[in-house]
């Protein structure tokens, strides 16, 4: 079961960080699937920042920065996996 929880609004290639506008809650340690067209990958959220401060969770409406294992393009959709 997958639940859409956000969209990538910006991608920083050199540091492999995505800025994500959340439409659901997210915690460090949760598994997410990143989809853009036919491309997709699954990864665990190892760290996230809100306003340049480390946080362990974020809620709907927050814009967070997360480090990802693979490249995510702007417009990619983030799903919470179970």
C-alpha positions as CSV (number, residue, x, y, z in Angstrom):
1,X,0.0,0.0,0.0
2,X,1.4,3.4,-1.0
3,X,0.2,6.8,0.2
4,X,1.4,10.0,-1.6
5,X,3.0,12.3,1.0
6,X,4.8,14.9,-1.0
7,X,6.4,16.3,-4.2
8,X,10.0,17.3,-4.9
9,X,10.2,21.0,-5.5
10,X,14.0,21.3,-5.9
11,X,17.0,18.9,-6.3
12,X,20.6,19.6,-5.2
13,X,22.7,17.2,-7.3
14,X,26.1,17.6,-5.7
15,X,24.8,16.8,-2.2
16,X,22.0,14.5,-3.3
17,X,19.3,16.4,-1.3
18,X,15.7,16.9,-2.3
19,X,13.4,19.7,-1.1
20,X,10.0,18.2,-0.5
21,X,6.7,19.9,0.1
22,X,4.8,17.5,2.3
23,X,1.1,16.6,1.8
24,X,1.3,14.0,4.7
25,X,3.4,13.3,7.8
26,X,7.0,11.8,7.5
27,X,9.5,10.5,10.1
28,X,13.1,9.6,9.9
29,X,13.5,5.9,9.4
30,X,10.4,5.5,7.2
31,X,10.6,3.9,3.8
32,X,9.5,6.0,0.8
33,X,9.2,5.4,-2.9
34,X,10.2,8.2,-5.3
35,X,8.5,8.2,-8.7
36,X,9.0,10.3,-11.8
37,X,7.4,9.0,-14.9
38,X,8.5,5.4,-15.4
39,X,11.5,5.8,-13.1
40,X,11.2,4.9,-9.4
41,X,13.3,3.8,-6.5
42,X,12.7,3.0,-2.8
43,X,14.9,4.4,0.0
44,X,14.8,5.0,3.8
45,X,14.7,8.5,5.1
46,X,18.0,8.8,7.1
47,X,17.9,12.5,7.9
48,X,15.7,15.5,7.3
49,X,15.9,19.2,8.0
50,X,13.3,21.9,8.5
51,X,14.5,25.5,8.3
52,X,18.1,24.2,8.3
53,X,17.6,22.3,11.6
54,X,17.7,18.6,12.0
55,X,14.3,17.1,12.8
56,X,13.0,13.6,13.4
57,X,9.6,14.2,11.9
58,X,7.6,16.7,9.8
59,X,3.9,17.2,9.0
60,X,1.7,18.1,6.2
61,X,2.4,21.5,4.7
62,X,6.1,21.5,5.8
63,X,8.9,22.0,3.2
64,X,11.8,19.8,4.2
65,X,15.2,18.8,2.9
66,X,16.0,15.0,2.7
67,X,19.1,13.2,1.6
68,X,18.2,10.5,-1.0
69,X,20.2,7.5,-2.2
70,X,19.5,8.3,-5.9
71,X,18.7,11.3,-8.1
72,X,15.2,12.7,-7.8
73,X,13.9,15.2,-10.4
74,X,11.8,18.3,-9.6
75,X,8.2,17.2,-9.8
76,X,8.9,13.6,-8.5
77,X,6.2,12.3,-6.3
78,X,7.1,10.8,-2.9
79,X,5.0,7.9,-1.5
80,X,5.1,6.4,1.9
81,X,5.5,2.6,1.6
82,X,4.5,0.0,4.2
